[in-house]
Amino acid sequence: MKNSIVRLALIAFVAFQFTACKDGNKTDGNSETPDAATASASADVFVIDTATSSILWEGNKPTGKHVGSIKIASGEMAAENRNIQSGNFVIDMKSIVNTDLEGDSKANLEAHLMGTVEGKEGDFFNVNEYPTASFELTSVAGEAGKITVNGNLTIKDKTNPISFPATVSFPGNTVFLKSQEFTIDRTKWGVNYGSKNIFDNLGDKFINDEIKLTIELRGNKK
């Protein structure tokens, strides 16, 4: 009897450890993220030109894709000796635009993405509750204008680390940074609509979890 109790206790302990480890591997936003990078006191600061900076996006599904852009609301980068040291920017989520449709189809898709349709506010980005998203740079690797940018992306109050390859140049008193196309898994930020990894029985009506992004930032020296 005593040995049976010991065996049962051991099984329960192993099961508990397995469950704890499994739960600990979840990445559903607000997991541990690196600290924001800081710049030296002698670094040059460049204010993001919101009129010429934007994010291009592409979403895919089995029957096709949609593309568009989002505006940058504010931000800055700091660099010394043509090396980016720190940076951050705010994304205006109410500026989501679709560029492959026209008329009512375009307006309906934009409204659905922004969550301005009654009853469908939480399907995608719910911009009335979460009007902005943000990015803060945590580190940069590379040289000769070809770099990898690492940072924390916050959408709908969920923060996850991301990284992307980019090129950077410093024409005159400006800075220009453009990423290569990269992807993020939208479900890590709670954007779950149409995800076959979240919902069952969608058939071919699902939307890919991966969103393709290209970031273009232009800044003017203070």
KEKOL-79378 format. One line per 4 residues: number of its first residue (from 1); their letters; for each residue x, y, z of N, C-alpha, C, O. Coordinates in steps of 0.001 Angstrom, whole numbers, plus 500000, padded with zeros to 6 digits. Layout:
<vexkes>
NUM) A) X:Y:Z:X:Y:Z:X:Y:Z:X:Y:Z | ...
</vexkes>
This chain:
<vexkes>
1) MKNS) 500825:498798:500000:500000:500000:500000:500866:501261:500000:500604:502212:499263 | 501889:501250:500830:502793:502396:500918:503492:502642:499585:503624:503787:499152 | 503944:501554:498927:504612:501692:497634:503667:502252:496579:504086:503027:495719 | 502383:501862:496639:501392:502358:495682:501205:503862:495835:501111:504592:494848
5) IVRL) 501152:504314:497082:500994:505750:497335:502187:506532:496797:502025:507603:496212 | 503393:505985:497000:504606:506640:496506:504574:506742:494990:504919:507775:494416 | 504146:505627:494332:504096:505626:492871:503088:506661:492360:503368:507370:491393 | 501921:506753:493001:500903:507718:492598:501406:509158:492773:501156:510021:491931
9) ALIA) 502104:509397:493860:502648:510735:494112:503681:511110:493051:503733:512251:492593 | 504511:510120:492664:505539:510365:491656:504901:510675:490306:505351:511577:489599 | 503846:509926:489942:503153:510158:488675:502538:511560:488655:502627:512272:487655 | 501914:511944:489766:501292:513270:489850:502330:514373:489704:502089:515378:489036
13) FVAF) 503493:514178:490337:504559:515184:490254:505055:515340:488823:505230:516463:488350 | 505284:514220:488124:505769:514267:486746:504742:514958:485852:505097:515779:485007 | 503445:514614:486049:502392:515233:485249:502350:516742:485460:502184:517508:484511 | 502503:517160:486716:502509:518590:487029:503668:519303:486341:503490:520382:485777
17) QFTA) 504852:518703:486388:506024:519317:485763:505849:519436:484261:506227:520447:483670 | 505275:518403:483633:505044:518430:482184:504095:519559:481811:504341:520296:480857 | 502999:519693:482573:502031:520740:482304:502632:522114:482497:502390:523018:481698 | 503409:522277:483545:504037:523579:483810:504989:523960:482696:505015:525113:482266
21) CKDG) 505781:522989:482218:506714:523284:481132:505970:523643:479859:506376:524555:479138 | 504877:522931:479574:504102:523198:478374:503524:524593:478410:503605:525329:477426 | 502931:524970:479555:502356:526304:479691:503430:527367:479618:503186:528461:479108 | 504610:527064:480117:505682:528044:480127:506203:528368:478750:506870:529386:478569
25) NKTD) 505911:527509:477751:506385:527744:476401:505404:528545:475565:505698:528830:474404 | 504254:528920:476103:503292:529687:475346:503823:531086:475104:504437:531685:475986 | 503581:531618:473880:504002:532976:473554:502782:533726:473035:502618:533907:471828 | 501928:534160:473961:500685:534817:473571:500732:536310:473846:499688:536921:474073
29) GNSE) 501900:536905:473832:502046:538336:474050:502442:538643:475473:502097:537917:476405 | 503189:539754:475630:503659:540199:476940:504557:539161:477621:504621:539111:478849 | 505249:538336:476833:506267:537458:477384:507508:538300:477645:507498:539505:477394 | 508562:537691:478138:509774:538445:478435:510330:539062:477154:510510:538370:476153
33) TPDA) 510596:540334:477190:511129:541041:476030:512365:541823:476442:512466:542260:477589 | 513308:542007:475522:514528:542762:475859:514218:544220:476152:513185:544742:475735 | 515116:544868:476871:514978:546290:477144:515258:547097:475883:515999:546657:475004 | 514668:548265:475806:514910:549163:474680:516366:549605:474663:516978:549805:475713
37) ATAS) 516916:549755:473460:518291:550216:473314:518382:551696:473668:517415:552442:473516 | 519537:552106:474135:519781:553515:474445:520931:554027:473587:521801:553257:473181 | 520931:555317:473317:521958:555936:472485:522948:556706:473342:522637:557121:474458 | 524131:556886:472807:525143:557679:473502:524746:559147:473494:523954:559581:472657
41) ASAD) 525296:559899:474421:524955:561320:474536:525361:562102:473293:524772:563142:472997 | 526360:561613:472563:526850:562328:471385:526169:561889:470088:526520:562376:469013 | 525213:560988:470177:524540:560484:468973:523672:561562:468336:523134:562429:469025 | 523543:561498:467017:522634:562377:466291:521218:561800:466360:521026:560591:466223
45) VFVI) 520245:562661:466571:518845:562237:466645:518127:562649:465367:518236:563789:464915 | 517396:561709:464799:516638:561941:463575:515142:561756:463879:514721:560714:464379 | 514365:562776:463569:512919:562716:463784:512258:562101:462555:512520:562524:461428 | 511404:561104:462770:510764:560422:461659:509856:561379:460897:509040:562085:461488
49) DTAT) 510011:561391:459575:509151:562180:458697:507899:561350:458417:507933:560412:457621 | 506807:561698:459071:505594:560873:458981:504940:560934:457599:504166:560046:457239 | 505247:561977:456825:504654:562102:455494:505262:561134:454495:504626:560783:453500 | 506493:560698:454753:507174:559817:453791:507552:558460:454394:508265:557681:453762
53) SSIL) 507086:558179:455593:507355:556899:456253:506052:556110:456342:504981:556684:456539 | 506152:554791:456197:504942:553966:456262:505312:552506:456424:506480:552126:456341 | 504291:551695:456656:504430:550247:456689:503534:549664:455615:502339:549956:455575 | 504097:548850:454752:503323:548134:453744:502960:546762:454294:503791:546113:454929
57) WEGN) 501727:546310:454060:501289:545018:454582:500663:544158:453485:500164:544661:452478 | 500705:542861:453713:500068:541902:452807:499495:540762:453620:500202:540144:454416 | 498215:540480:453424:497554:539355:454070:497091:538364:453029:496631:538754:451956 | 497210:537065:453339:496905:536027:452359:495855:535050:452857:495726:534817:454059
61) KPTG) 495114:534488:451931:494150:533431:452191:494123:532528:450956:494664:532909:449918 | 493507:531339:451036:493549:530416:449895:493005:531005:448599:493446:530618:447518 | 492062:531927:448687:491437:532472:447490:492091:533752:446981:491626:534326:445996 | 493148:534206:447626:493802:535419:447158:494542:536147:448259:494877:535565:449291
65) KHVG) 494797:537437:448031:495516:538238:449016:495006:539675:448958:494343:540078:448003 | 495327:540432:449995:495057:541861:450016:496322:542578:450469:497099:542048:451263 | 496519:543787:449956:497700:544575:450295:497278:545984:450664:496190:546437:450311 | 498158:546669:451381:497854:548039:451765:498975:548672:452545:500117:548217:452494
69) SIKI) 498646:549729:453273:499662:550476:454019:499085:550991:455329:497869:551037:455514 | 499977:551379:456233:499639:551989:457516:500613:553136:457737:501794:553018:457410 | 500129:554249:458290:500979:555413:458505:501729:555337:459830:501279:554712:460790 | 502874:555986:459851:503638:556189:461081:503193:557510:461696:503176:558537:461017
73) ASGE) 502836:557489:462967:502340:558693:463633:503460:559561:464193:503358:560788:464185 | 504533:558930:464682:505652:559672:465254:506805:558702:465477:506639:557487:465370 | 507965:559248:465786:509107:558388:466094:510427:559095:465882:510473:560217:465377 | 511495:558432:466270:512834:558964:466061:513857:557838:466086:513605:556759:466622
77) MAAE) 515007:558111:465499:516141:557196:465552:517375:557980:465976:517484:559174:465698 | 518292:557316:466640:519554:557940:467037:520697:557139:466448:520676:555908:466464 | 521696:557839:465926:522833:557165:465286:524110:557937:465553:524102:559159:465699 | 525196:557203:465613:526525:557799:465750:527457:557132:464768:527501:555906:464672
81) NRNI) 528208:557947:464034:529114:557429:463002:528378:556514:462022:528894:555476:461608 | 527157:556924:461663:526315:556197:460696:525912:554805:461179:525623:553919:460375 | 525897:554627:462475:525441:553374:463074:524210:553644:463936:524270:554433:464878 | 523099:552991:463612:521885:553153:464398:522099:552585:465793:522551:551451:465950
85) QSGN) 521774:553378:466797:521919:552936:468183:520583:552682:468874:520471:551769:469692 | 519586:553474:468555:518282:553309:469196:517204:553843:468273:517494:554495:467270 | 515963:553562:468622:514871:554062:467802:513524:553573:468303:513427:552579:469022 | 512512:554282:467914:511147:553888:468248:510193:554602:467314:510518:555655:466768
89) FVID) 509009:554025:467130:507982:554724:466376:506598:554245:466794:506421:553134:467294 | 505627:555120:466571:504229:554843:466876:503476:554666:465560:503687:555422:464612 | 502599:553663:465506:501843:553343:464302:500402:553796:464478:499766:553474:465482 | 499893:554530:463523:498507:555006:463557:497600:553909:463004:497468:553776:461788
93) MKSI) 496974:553126:463877:496169:551993:463437:494868:552436:462768:494220:551636:462092 | 494483:553687:462945:493287:554187:462267:493568:554595:460825:492674:555056:460116 | 494817:554419:460400:495196:554796:459032:495334:553579:458113:495890:553690:457020 | 494836:552426:458546:494937:551216:457715:494221:551447:456387:493044:551806:456359
97) VNTD) 494942:551237:455292:494395:551428:453949:494624:550172:453129:495685:549552:453206 | 493617:549800:452341:493752:548723:451363:493978:549344:449990:493342:550341:449649 | 494885:548758:449195:495225:549353:447904:494930:548461:446703:495256:548829:445574 | 494318:547292:446921:494038:546422:445770:492549:546348:445430:492171:545709:444448
101) LEGD) 491702:546997:446236:490270:547007:445969:489796:548436:445735:490537:549393:445959 | 488560:548565:445286:487977:549876:445066:486547:549905:445588:485942:548861:445828 | 486018:551103:445760:484620:551274:446100:484226:550644:447421:484967:550703:448402 | 483028:550032:447430:482499:549444:448654:483359:548306:449173:483502:548146:450385
105) SKAN) 483936:547511:448274:484781:546388:448701:485975:546894:449494:486332:546321:450523 | 486587:547962:449018:487726:548572:449717:487301:549112:451083:487954:548854:452093 | 486200:549864:451100:485719:550461:452350:485327:549395:453361:485610:549534:454551 | 484680:548334:452899:484241:547262:453804:485430:546525:454417:485420:546205:455605
109) LEAH) 486457:546255:453602:487635:545568:454132:488358:546447:455144:488755:545965:456205 | 488534:547717:454835:489218:548623:455766:488459:548724:457092:489063:548720:458165 | 487133:548813:457003:486324:548899:458216:486426:547623:459041:486468:547679:460270 | 486465:546465:458368:486582:545194:459085:487943:545091:459772:488028:544683:460930
113) LMGT) 489002:545460:459059:490333:545402:459644:490457:546348:460848:491049:545990:461865 | 489906:547531:460724:490010:548505:461814:489042:548224:462958:489213:548745:464060 | 488019:547397:462698:487068:547072:463759:486045:548158:464001:485601:548364:465130 | 485667:548856:462936:484668:549906:463073:483275:549422:462671:482332:550212:462615
117) VEGK) 483149:548123:462390:481855:547530:462079:481247:546996:463375:481874:546209:464084 | 480027:547425:463677:479386:547013:464921:479277:545491:465001:478808:544834:464071 | 479719:544950:466129:479681:543512:466344:480923:542788:465866:481107:541608:466162 | 481786:543488:465125:483000:542865:464601:484251:543621:465055:485313:543515:464442
121) EGDF) 484104:544383:466136:485207:545232:466592:486473:544437:466892:487575:544898:466596 | 486328:543244:467479:487488:542478:467916:488034:541502:466906:488974:540769:467211 | 487461:541467:465679:487937:540498:464684:489413:540725:464348:490190:539775:464260 | 489784:541975:464163:491171:542284:463809:491782:543277:464813:492228:542853:465879
125) FNVN) 491815:544572:464510:492657:545487:465288:491904:546422:466230:492543:547106:467030 | 490592:546479:466171:489793:547211:467154:490403:548584:467468:490797:548857:468601 | 490471:549441:466439:491243:550677:466559:490627:551700:467511:491329:552587:467996 | 489342:551592:467783:488754:552526:468747:489267:552267:470162:489421:553196:470954
129) EYPT) 489527:551014:470468:490097:550679:471776:491617:550736:471757:492241:551092:472757 | 492216:550382:470612:493680:550376:470490:494078:551226:469276:494414:550674:468229 | 494046:552545:469399:494271:553413:468237:495706:553424:467723:495953:553825:466586 | 496639:552995:468538:498034:552980:468100:498694:551645:468423:498272:550926:469328
133) ASFE) 499726:551335:467671:500659:550259:467981:502034:550914:468078:502179:552092:467751 | 503039:550172:468519:504352:550803:468675:505472:549792:468518:505286:548586:468676 | 506640:550328:468201:507857:549516:468081:508984:550241:468780:509140:551453:468632 | 509786:549486:469557:510991:550047:470156:512167:549144:469818:512095:547925:469973
137) LTSV) 513233:549749:469362:514419:549010:468961:515181:548537:470202:515366:549296:471153 | 515618:547279:470182:516379:546744:471311:517848:546508:470966:518705:546588:471847 | 518154:546218:469698:519554:546049:469285:519633:546038:467768:518641:545812:467076 | 520836:546289:467270:521102:546269:465834:522394:545505:465603:523373:545699:466324
141) AGEA) 522399:544642:464604:523609:543912:464221:523864:544142:462739:522927:544335:461963 | 525141:544122:462346:525483:544290:460938:526312:545531:460702:526603:546292:461625 | 526688:545721:459451:527529:546862:459097:527376:547164:457617:526696:546439:456891 | 528012:548241:457176:528015:548662:455770:526604:548847:455231:526326:548562:454067
145) GKIT) 525715:549331:456100:524371:549631:455652:523414:548463:455613:522221:548648:455371 | 523918:547250:455848:523052:546071:455869:522979:545566:457303:523972:545102:457864 | 521802:545663:457879:521669:545399:459306:520493:544462:459598:519624:544237:458755 | 520497:543930:460814:519335:543219:461352:518834:544019:462536:519573:544285:463484
149) VNGN) 517581:544394:462469:516961:545198:463520:516175:544274:464442:515362:543471:463983 | 516417:544390:465724:515669:543635:466734:514883:544612:467591:515380:545685:467933 | 513664:544244:467935:512869:545154:468744:511601:544529:469271:511303:543364:469009 | 510858:545327:470022:509602:544889:470625:508439:545569:469909:508371:546795:469828
153) LTIK) 507532:544751:469396:506349:545265:468703:505135:545078:469605:504857:543974:470073 | 504414:546178:469842:503211:546141:470677:501987:546432:469825:501899:547479:469182 | 501038:545493:469824:499752:545644:469142:498669:545172:470099:498801:544111:470709 | 497608:545943:470235:496493:545588:471123:496991:545267:472537:496526:544323:473176
157) DKTN) 497942:546070:473005:498509:545953:474359:499254:544647:474590:499509:544282:475737 | 499609:543936:473523:500439:542734:473646:501788:543019:472994:501850:543577:471898 | 502863:542634:473670:504210:542919:473197:504972:541636:472933:504995:540735:473772 | 505597:541554:471761:506431:540416:471397:507682:540906:470684:507638:541918:469985
161) PISF) 508794:540204:470850:510014:540581:470124:509925:540164:468654:509384:539105:468335 | 510456:540996:467773:510552:540670:466359:511934:541080:465863:512643:541828:466536 | 512310:540596:464698:513551:541038:464061:513351:541022:462553:512544:540253:462030 | 514090:541877:461862:513967:541926:460405:515256:542496:459797:515905:543351:460399
165) PATV) 515619:542018:458603:516776:542574:457900:516401:543893:457246:515263:544080:456815 | 517356:544803:457173:517074:546122:456612:518344:546717:456021:519454:546268:456304 | 518153:547734:455197:519268:548553:454726:519076:549956:455298:517948:550417:455473 | 520180:550621:455584:520103:551966:456150:521155:552842:455478:522278:552402:455229
169) SFPG) 520780:554081:455189:521704:555033:454588:521464:556410:455195:520432:556661:455818 | 522447:557303:455000:522386:558630:455625:522660:559708:454581:523708:560352:454617 | 521725:559911:453650:521929:560970:452647:521772:562359:453263:520720:562675:453819 | 522796:563175:453167:522740:564525:453725:522500:564490:455220:523177:563764:455948
173) NTVF) 521541:565270:455675:521185:565302:457097:519941:564468:457377:519124:564816:458230 | 519811:563372:456652:518642:562500:456826:519100:561065:457032:520267:560731:456830 | 518149:560221:457439:518387:558794:457533:517251:558082:456798:516097:558504:456869 | 517583:557011:456099:516571:556218:455403:516799:554750:455757:517862:554187:455493
177) LKSQ) 515774:554143:456360:515831:552727:456718:514675:552011:456046:513519:552417:456169 | 514999:550941:455333:513961:550137:454691:514211:548667:454987:515299:548148:454739 | 513198:548007:455516:513332:546583:455813:513131:545770:454549:512509:546233:453593 | 513654:544571:454549:513205:543581:453585:511829:543112:454032:511444:543316:455183
181) EFTI) 511096:542492:453135:509794:541943:453526:510012:540844:454568:510859:539967:454393 | 509236:540905:455654:509323:539891:456699:507924:539581:457182:506975:540272:456811 | 507777:538559:457999:506448:538156:458451:506359:538161:459972:507347:537960:460678 | 505144:538398:460448:504831:538212:461866:503599:537315:461963:502761:537301:461061
185) DRTK) 503493:536575:463047:502328:535741:463320:501320:536580:464102:501514:536841:465290 | 500255:536997:463443:499291:537924:464044:498646:537387:465309:498244:538165:466175 | 498540:536052:465430:497856:535487:466595:498631:535726:467884:498053:535633:468968 | 499927:536033:467796:500694:536349:469000:500247:537670:469616:500522:537959:470781
189) WGVN) 499545:538470:468800:499024:539742:469297:497501:539699:469451:496849:540741:469524 | 496944:538492:469501:495509:538346:469733:494640:538685:468543:493448:538950:468702 | 495226:538681:467332:494448:538925:466111:494134:537557:465515:494883:537044:464684 | 493026:536977:465944:492771:535552:465706:491742:535259:464623:491552:534095:464273
193) YGSK) 491078:536263:464085:489985:536028:463144:490428:535165:461963:491425:535463:461304 | 489682:534101:461707:489936:533259:460543:491175:532394:460630:491608:531848:459615 | 491762:532251:461813:492967:531435:461951:492590:529966:462103:491829:529610:463004 | 493111:529118:461237:492799:527691:461335:493516:527043:462512:493187:525919:462892
197) NIFD) 494489:527734:463091:495164:527223:464285:494408:527587:465564:494734:527101:466647 | 493402:528441:465430:492586:528842:466571:491180:528242:466469:490620:527782:467464 | 490614:528251:465247:489237:527807:465042:489198:526551:464175:489982:526407:463237 | 488283:525651:464496:488109:524407:463741:487097:524603:462610:486314:525553:462602
201) NLGD) 487145:523664:461652:486122:523550:460604:486004:524797:459733:484906:525157:459309 | 487132:525456:459464:487086:526621:458589:487178:526247:457117:486866:527058:456245 | 487609:525009:456836:487782:524606:455455:488788:525497:454765:489874:525744:455289 | 488419:525991:453559:489319:526903:452843:488962:528368:453106:489376:529255:452361
205) KFIN) 488194:528614:454170:487789:529974:454511:488746:530640:455500:488448:531706:456038 | 489888:530009:455735:490816:530569:456720:491659:531690:456120:491746:531842:454901 | 492273:532466:457000:493228:533511:456628:494566:533147:457241:494627:532761:458408 | 495629:533264:456478:496946:532900:456996:497282:533700:458248:496970:534887:458345
209) DEIK) 497924:533031:459207:498350:533718:460426:499453:534729:460141:499555:535743:460832 | 500282:534463:459130:501428:535323:458843:501012:536541:458037:500375:536424:456990 | 501380:537705:458538:501213:538962:457807:502597:539388:457301:503566:539399:458060 | 502677:539734:456020:503932:540222:455464:504016:541738:455646:503055:542459:455377
213) LTIE) 505170:542209:456103:505365:543633:456361:506639:544136:455706:507621:543403:455595 | 506618:545383:455275:507824:546101:454833:507776:547483:455466:506810:548224:455287 | 508818:547823:456205:508868:549098:456932:509783:550074:456198:510908:549727:455839 | 509302:551285:455978:510119:552344:455389:510100:553558:456319:509042:554121:456598
217) LRGN) 511271:553950:456789:511389:555087:457709:512360:556118:457145:513484:555793:456760 | 511909:557351:457105:512784:558471:456738:512785:559461:457886:511737:559806:458431 | 513975:559910:458243:514094:560831:459366:514981:562011:459040:515914:561900:458245 | 514685:563146:459659:515474:564361:459482:516227:564689:460754:515670:564622:461850
221) KK) 517491:565042:460608:518330:565347:461752:517803:566556:462495:517446:567568:461892 | 517759:566436:463835:517313:567556:464675:518259:568730:464549:518047:569764:465183
</vexkes>
